[in-house]
Amino acid sequence: MLGEVRGTVRFKEPLSFYTALRTGGNADIFVVPQDLDDVRHTLAFAYRQQLPLMVLGGGTKMLVKDGGIRAVVVKLEGRLARADFHGEEAMVGGGMGLATLVRHAAAQELGGIEPLVGIPATVGGAVMTNAGTADGWIGDYLSASYFPYPDGSFGEYKPPSTPMAERGLEMWASTRSAR
Ligand SMILES: Cc1cc2nc3c(=O)[nH]c(=O)nc-3n(C[C@H](O)[C@H](O)[C@H](O)COP(=O)(O)OP(=O)(O)OC[C@H]3O[C@@H](n4cnc5c(N)ncnc54)[C@H](O)[C@@H]3O)c2cc1C
């Protein structure tokens, strides 16, 4: 439950602080989880209270209405915005900026995702919108995506071999219909 969250919990938080256009009203409840346990507590809280939960990335593809959002809004930072490299692959937190990921990969002498460097996005936001340019889409580099359920278990999403433009939509549909 929310009292168990060790990260930041705020009420009536102005989302204009977090959207690229600097517009939008308040989130009823705004959580910056410290780690995955915090994410689980937040999900369980929203599930039990029957409140919608939405994740905010860099807020570059988000228009929040002036009246705000009646929901639990989650912003991933800190441990949930890091990359752990394993050979040529990386396990990346959804809150990490795409440009930061490209820089970290280059520091590991890994390349390939440079076409994404100029897109203002977090990795989570980029995956959800299948961000990209004519030179490459994030779906081209994604082997799997993992997301938590309110009961603490994790789901896995593997992009199917369908046309790139449809991938973001498929993931959206699959996460929305899950449990
Ligand atoms: C100046 C400018 C240039 C741009 N250039 C490009 C471009 O070249 N190519 C391109 O494809 N797009 C571009 N965009 C659009 C935008 O940058 C992308 O769509 C980007 O992927 C959005 O990422 P974000 O982190 O800002 O997501 P947000 O805007 O915060 O969120 C977008 C959606 O993803 C969801 N979401 C975010 N993070 C998560 C998460 N961790 N888990 C689950 N859901 C999540 C949100 O709930 C929301 O539905 C541009 C935007 C701007 C303002």
The ligand as an SDF file (V2000), in Angstrom:
LIG
                    3D

 53 58  0  0  0  0  0  0  0  0999 V2000
   10.6770   18.0250  -30.2100 C   0  0  0  0  0  0  0  0  0  0  0  0
   10.1730   16.6150  -30.3170 C   0  0  0  0  0  0  0  0  0  0  0  0
   10.7710   15.7520  -31.2310 C   0  0  0  0  0  0  0  0  0  0  0  0
   10.2920   14.4380  -31.3700 C   0  0  0  0  0  0  0  0  0  0  0  0
   10.9020   13.6000  -32.2860 N   0  0  0  0  0  0  0  0  0  0  0  0
   10.4480   12.3300  -32.4150 C   0  0  0  0  0  0  0  0  0  0  0  0
   11.0600   11.4500  -33.3680 C   0  0  0  0  0  0  0  0  0  0  0  0
   11.9880   11.7840  -34.0820 O   0  0  0  0  0  0  0  0  0  0  0  0
   10.5790   10.1800  -33.4500 N   0  0  0  0  0  0  0  0  0  0  0  0
    9.5510    9.7450  -32.6520 C   0  0  0  0  0  0  0  0  0  0  0  0
    9.1650    8.5720  -32.7630 O   0  0  0  0  0  0  0  0  0  0  0  0
    8.9600   10.5590  -31.7530 N   0  0  0  0  0  0  0  0  0  0  0  0
    9.3790   11.8420  -31.6210 C   0  0  0  0  0  0  0  0  0  0  0  0
    8.7790   12.6710  -30.7150 N   0  0  0  0  0  0  0  0  0  0  0  0
    7.6650   12.1600  -29.9050 C   0  0  0  0  0  0  0  0  0  0  0  0
    8.1370   11.6360  -28.5150 C   0  0  0  0  0  0  0  0  0  0  0  0
    9.4260   12.0710  -28.2260 O   0  0  0  0  0  0  0  0  0  0  0  0
    8.1350   10.1130  -28.5120 C   0  0  0  0  0  0  0  0  0  0  0  0
    6.8330    9.6150  -28.7410 O   0  0  0  0  0  0  0  0  0  0  0  0
    8.6640    9.5330  -27.1930 C   0  0  0  0  0  0  0  0  0  0  0  0
    8.8440    8.1400  -27.3720 O   0  0  0  0  0  0  0  0  0  0  0  0
    7.7740    9.7720  -25.9950 C   0  0  0  0  0  0  0  0  0  0  0  0
    8.5180    9.3510  -24.8740 O   0  0  0  0  0  0  0  0  0  0  0  0
    8.2840    9.9510  -23.4320 P   0  0  0  0  0  0  0  0  0  0  0  0
    9.2220    9.2710  -22.4990 O   0  0  0  0  0  0  0  0  0  0  0  0
    8.3420   11.4460  -23.4620 O   0  0  0  0  0  0  0  0  0  0  0  0
    6.8070    9.4510  -23.1620 O   0  0  0  0  0  0  0  0  0  0  0  0
    5.5680   10.2480  -22.5610 P   0  0  0  0  0  0  0  0  0  0  0  0
    5.2040   11.3600  -23.4770 O   0  0  0  0  0  0  0  0  0  0  0  0
    5.8080   10.5770  -21.1400 O   0  0  0  0  0  0  0  0  0  0  0  0
    4.4640    9.0940  -22.6290 O   0  0  0  0  0  0  0  0  0  0  0  0
    4.0210    8.5810  -23.8900 C   0  0  0  0  0  0  0  0  0  0  0  0
    3.1450    7.3500  -23.5910 C   0  0  0  0  0  0  0  0  0  0  0  0
    3.9530    6.2980  -23.0920 O   0  0  0  0  0  0  0  0  0  0  0  0
    3.4840    5.8690  -21.7980 C   0  0  0  0  0  0  0  0  0  0  0  0
    4.6650    5.5270  -20.9940 N   0  0  0  0  0  0  0  0  0  0  0  0
    5.7580    6.2990  -20.7980 C   0  0  0  0  0  0  0  0  0  0  0  0
    6.6720    5.6310  -20.0510 N   0  0  0  0  0  0  0  0  0  0  0  0
    6.1200    4.4230  -19.7610 C   0  0  0  0  0  0  0  0  0  0  0  0
    6.5630    3.2850  -19.0070 C   0  0  0  0  0  0  0  0  0  0  0  0
    7.7500    3.2410  -18.4110 N   0  0  0  0  0  0  0  0  0  0  0  0
    5.7390    2.2230  -18.9200 N   0  0  0  0  0  0  0  0  0  0  0  0
    4.5260    2.2350  -19.5260 C   0  0  0  0  0  0  0  0  0  0  0  0
    4.0600    3.2830  -20.2460 N   0  0  0  0  0  0  0  0  0  0  0  0
    4.8440    4.3470  -20.3660 C   0  0  0  0  0  0  0  0  0  0  0  0
    2.7200    7.0550  -21.2420 C   0  0  0  0  0  0  0  0  0  0  0  0
    1.7450    6.6500  -20.2800 O   0  0  0  0  0  0  0  0  0  0  0  0
    2.0920    7.6060  -22.5120 C   0  0  0  0  0  0  0  0  0  0  0  0
    0.9520    6.8730  -22.8520 O   0  0  0  0  0  0  0  0  0  0  0  0
    9.2210   13.9890  -30.5570 C   0  0  0  0  0  0  0  0  0  0  0  0
    8.6540   14.8520  -29.6060 C   0  0  0  0  0  0  0  0  0  0  0  0
    9.1210   16.1530  -29.4820 C   0  0  0  0  0  0  0  0  0  0  0  0
    8.4890   17.0610  -28.4710 C   0  0  0  0  0  0  0  0  0  0  0  0
  1  2  1  0
  2  3  1  0
  2 52  2  0
  3  4  2  0
  4  5  1  0
  4 50  1  0
  5  6  2  0
  6  7  1  0
  6 13  1  0
  7  8  2  0
  7  9  1  0
  9 10  1  0
 10 11  2  0
 10 12  1  0
 12 13  2  0
 13 14  1  0
 14 15  1  0
 14 50  1  0
 15 16  1  0
 16 17  1  0
 16 18  1  0
 18 19  1  0
 18 20  1  0
 20 21  1  0
 20 22  1  0
 22 23  1  0
 23 24  1  0
 24 25  2  0
 24 26  1  0
 24 27  1  0
 27 28  1  0
 28 29  2  0
 28 30  1  0
 28 31  1  0
 31 32  1  0
 32 33  1  0
 33 34  1  0
 33 48  1  0
 34 35  1  0
 35 36  1  0
 35 46  1  0
 36 37  1  0
 36 45  1  0
 37 38  2  0
 38 39  1  0
 39 40  1  0
 39 45  2  0
 40 41  1  0
 40 42  2  0
 42 43  1  0
 43 44  2  0
 44 45  1  0
 46 47  1  0
 46 48  1  0
 48 49  1  0
 50 51  2  0
 51 52  1  0
 52 53  1  0
M  END
$$$$
